[in-house]
Amino acid sequence: MPHDRPLTTAEPDVPAESAASDVDSDTDTDTEAEAAAGAPPAGPADPPRRSAATRAAILAAARDRFAADGYERATIRAIAREAGIDPSMVMRYYGNKAGLFAAASEIEVHAPDLSHVPREEAGARLVRHFLERWEGDEVLTGMLRVGATNEAGAERMREVFAEQIRPMLTAVCPVPEEAPKRAALIASQILGMALCRYVLHLAPAVALSHDEVIAWLAPTIQRYMTAEQP
């Protein structure tokens, strides 16, 4: 379970639109960003293994800073410092802060296929799945923190539920056209518990075992998924 870190004093952001000193050219190509940053262009000669390791370090630092500071307060300079690299390398791989955020917020919830699950077990299966995903992937928790305070993070979480949860729900919903509404209701329970348990660390929520969380939430989730009417 990730631990929250205190917010740091905001440092001036490194504007993606400015050139030169802080390697922040708001171009859409690696070549232009690198030229502004004074970094050598990437090419076939770059060792793939080192490139992958650098990208991994950048993304890990970005997720940490976006989660701790929010999108607006997180800076390219701070992310590069935490990754132990020059800021030009962040620009080299991701272009600007928006591009970096998009890469760092890639989320795969691996929504289970409930079409072959006994109808009465669907709610419990979904709650258990999300408990395991929240506790096994720090990116989800980090994005929940960002989404609670920043519109970019909130939009990303909305996209995740629209793209990955709604299709799963449509397969089991008795009224398919109500899937968006029901998905929103399910999100209110799943994200609400995740916020209390993994971000706010409310003691009673943290103390609940998986079985207890499932016992409390599953009937409500089940109703949202399969009930004909409220």
C-alpha positions as CSV (number, residue, x, y, z in Angstrom):
1,M,0.0,0.0,0.0
2,P,1.6,3.3,-1.0
3,H,2.3,5.9,1.6
4,D,1.2,9.5,1.2
5,R,4.0,12.0,1.3
6,P,3.5,15.6,2.5
7,L,3.1,18.2,-0.2
8,T,6.2,20.1,-1.0
9,T,6.3,23.8,-1.4
10,A,5.4,24.6,-4.9
11,E,8.3,25.6,-7.2
12,P,7.6,27.5,-10.3
13,D,6.7,25.1,-13.1
14,V,8.8,24.7,-16.1
15,P,6.6,26.1,-18.8
16,A,6.3,23.7,-21.7
17,E,6.1,26.7,-24.0
18,S,9.4,28.3,-23.1
19,A,12.7,27.4,-24.8
20,A,16.3,26.9,-23.8
21,S,17.2,27.1,-20.1
22,D,14.8,24.7,-18.6
23,V,14.4,22.4,-21.6
24,D,10.8,23.2,-22.1
25,S,9.9,23.6,-25.7
26,D,6.2,22.9,-26.4
27,T,6.8,21.1,-29.6
28,D,5.1,18.0,-30.7
29,T,8.3,16.3,-32.0
30,D,11.2,14.8,-30.2
31,T,13.7,16.5,-32.6
32,E,12.4,20.0,-31.9
33,A,12.2,19.5,-28.2
34,E,15.8,18.1,-28.1
35,A,17.0,21.0,-30.2
36,A,15.5,23.5,-27.7
37,A,17.0,21.5,-24.9
38,G,20.4,21.1,-26.4
39,A,20.1,17.3,-26.1
40,P,21.4,15.0,-28.8
41,P,18.6,13.5,-30.9
42,A,17.5,10.0,-30.2
43,G,18.5,7.5,-32.8
44,P,19.2,3.8,-33.5
45,A,22.5,4.0,-31.7
46,D,20.8,4.6,-28.3
47,P,21.1,1.4,-26.3
48,P,17.5,0.1,-26.1
49,R,18.1,-1.3,-22.6
50,R,19.3,2.1,-21.2
51,S,16.4,3.9,-23.0
52,A,13.9,1.5,-21.4
53,A,15.4,2.0,-18.0
54,T,15.4,5.8,-18.4
55,R,11.8,5.8,-19.4
56,A,10.8,3.6,-16.5
57,A,12.7,6.0,-14.1
58,I,10.9,9.0,-15.6
59,L,7.5,7.5,-15.4
60,A,8.0,6.3,-11.8
61,A,9.1,9.8,-10.7
62,A,6.3,11.4,-12.6
63,R,3.6,9.3,-11.0
64,D,5.1,10.0,-7.6
65,R,5.2,13.8,-8.2
66,F,1.8,14.0,-9.9
67,A,0.3,12.0,-7.0
68,A,2.0,14.1,-4.3
69,D,1.8,17.6,-5.9
70,G,-1.0,17.4,-8.4
71,Y,-0.7,18.1,-12.1
72,E,-0.3,21.9,-11.8
73,R,2.3,21.9,-9.1
74,A,4.4,19.0,-10.4
75,T,7.3,20.3,-12.6
76,I,9.5,18.8,-15.2
77,R,12.5,19.9,-13.2
78,A,11.3,18.2,-10.0
79,I,10.4,15.0,-11.9
80,A,13.8,14.9,-13.6
81,R,15.6,15.5,-10.3
82,E,13.7,12.6,-8.6
83,A,14.5,10.3,-11.6
84,G,18.2,11.3,-11.3
85,I,18.5,12.6,-14.9
86,D,18.8,15.9,-16.8
87,P,15.4,17.6,-17.5
88,S,16.3,17.4,-21.2
89,M,15.7,13.7,-21.1
90,V,12.2,14.1,-20.0
91,M,11.5,16.4,-22.9
92,R,13.4,14.0,-25.2
93,Y,11.0,11.1,-24.5
94,Y,7.7,12.9,-23.8
95,G,7.8,16.4,-25.3
96,N,6.1,18.3,-22.5
97,K,4.3,17.9,-19.2
98,A,1.0,17.0,-20.9
99,G,2.7,14.2,-22.9
100,L,4.4,13.0,-19.8
101,F,1.1,13.0,-17.8
102,A,-0.6,11.0,-20.6
103,A,2.1,8.3,-20.5
104,A,2.3,8.2,-16.7
105,S,-1.5,7.9,-16.3
106,E,-1.9,4.9,-18.6
107,I,-4.1,2.6,-16.5
108,E,-5.3,-0.9,-17.2
109,V,-7.9,-2.2,-14.7
110,H,-8.2,-5.6,-16.4
111,A,-12.0,-5.6,-15.9
112,P,-13.1,-9.2,-15.5
113,D,-15.5,-10.9,-17.9
114,L,-18.6,-11.4,-15.9
115,S,-20.7,-12.8,-18.7
116,H,-20.0,-16.4,-17.6
117,V,-20.1,-15.7,-13.8
118,P,-23.3,-16.8,-12.0
119,R,-25.5,-13.7,-11.9
120,E,-25.7,-13.6,-8.1
121,E,-21.9,-13.6,-7.8
122,A,-21.1,-10.8,-10.2
123,G,-21.1,-8.0,-7.6
124,A,-18.8,-9.9,-5.2
125,R,-16.5,-10.8,-8.1
126,L,-16.1,-7.2,-9.2
127,V,-15.5,-5.9,-5.7
128,R,-12.8,-8.5,-5.0
129,H,-11.2,-7.7,-8.4
130,F,-10.9,-4.0,-7.6
131,L,-9.5,-4.6,-4.1
132,E,-6.8,-6.7,-5.6
133,R,-6.1,-4.2,-8.3
134,W,-5.9,-1.2,-5.9
135,E,-3.5,-3.0,-3.7
136,G,-1.4,-4.4,-6.5
137,D,-0.9,-1.2,-8.6
138,E,0.3,2.1,-7.2
139,V,-0.6,3.9,-10.4
140,L,-4.3,3.5,-9.6
141,T,-3.9,5.0,-6.2
142,G,-1.7,7.8,-7.5
143,M,-4.2,8.6,-10.2
144,L,-7.0,8.7,-7.7
145,R,-5.1,11.3,-5.7
146,V,-4.6,13.4,-8.8
147,G,-8.2,12.9,-9.9
148,A,-9.5,14.2,-6.6
149,T,-7.8,17.5,-7.0
150,N,-7.1,18.1,-10.7
151,E,-9.3,18.1,-13.8
152,A,-6.7,16.3,-15.9
153,G,-6.6,13.5,-13.4
154,A,-10.4,13.4,-13.1
155,E,-10.8,13.3,-16.9
156,R,-8.4,10.4,-17.0
157,M,-10.3,8.4,-14.4
158,R,-13.6,9.1,-16.3
159,E,-12.0,7.8,-19.4
160,V,-10.9,4.6,-17.7
161,F,-14.4,3.8,-16.4
162,A,-16.0,4.7,-19.7
163,E,-13.5,2.6,-21.8
164,Q,-12.9,-0.3,-19.5
165,I,-15.8,-0.7,-17.1
166,R,-18.8,0.2,-19.2
167,P,-18.3,-2.5,-21.8
168,M,-18.0,-5.1,-19.1
169,L,-21.2,-3.9,-17.5
170,T,-23.1,-3.8,-20.8
171,A,-22.6,-7.6,-21.0
172,V,-24.5,-8.3,-17.8
173,C,-26.9,-5.3,-17.5
174,P,-30.5,-6.2,-18.0
175,V,-31.1,-2.9,-19.7
176,P,-27.9,-2.2,-21.8
177,E,-28.8,1.4,-22.6
178,E,-28.6,2.1,-18.8
179,A,-25.0,0.9,-18.6
180,P,-23.5,4.4,-18.4
181,K,-25.8,5.4,-15.5
182,R,-25.1,2.1,-13.7
183,A,-21.4,2.4,-14.3
184,A,-21.4,5.8,-12.6
185,L,-23.2,4.3,-9.6
186,I,-20.7,1.5,-9.4
187,A,-17.9,4.0,-9.6
188,S,-19.3,5.9,-6.7
189,Q,-18.9,2.8,-4.5
190,I,-15.6,1.5,-5.9
191,L,-13.9,4.8,-6.0
192,G,-15.4,5.9,-2.7
193,M,-14.0,2.9,-0.9
194,A,-10.7,3.3,-2.6
195,L,-10.5,7.0,-1.6
196,C,-11.3,6.2,2.0
197,R,-9.1,3.1,2.3
198,Y,-6.0,3.9,0.2
199,V,-5.8,7.7,0.0
200,L,-7.4,9.2,3.1
201,H,-6.5,6.1,5.2
202,L,-9.7,6.3,7.3
203,A,-8.9,3.8,10.1
204,P,-12.2,1.8,10.0
205,A,-12.0,1.4,6.2
206,V,-8.3,0.4,6.3
207,A,-9.1,-2.2,9.1
208,L,-11.7,-4.0,7.1
209,S,-10.6,-7.3,5.6
210,H,-11.2,-8.1,2.0
211,D,-14.1,-10.4,2.9
212,E,-15.7,-7.7,5.1
213,V,-15.4,-5.1,2.3
214,I,-17.0,-7.5,-0.2
215,A,-19.7,-8.4,2.3
216,W,-20.7,-4.8,2.7
217,L,-20.3,-3.5,-0.9
218,A,-21.2,-6.5,-3.1
219,P,-24.9,-6.4,-2.5
220,T,-25.0,-2.7,-3.5
221,I,-22.8,-3.3,-6.6
222,Q,-24.9,-6.3,-7.5
223,R,-28.1,-4.2,-7.4
224,Y,-26.5,-1.5,-9.6
225,M,-25.5,-4.2,-12.1
226,T,-28.4,-6.5,-12.4
227,A,-31.6,-5.0,-10.7
228,E,-34.4,-4.3,-13.2
229,Q,-35.4,-1.1,-11.3
230,P,-34.1,0.8,-8.3
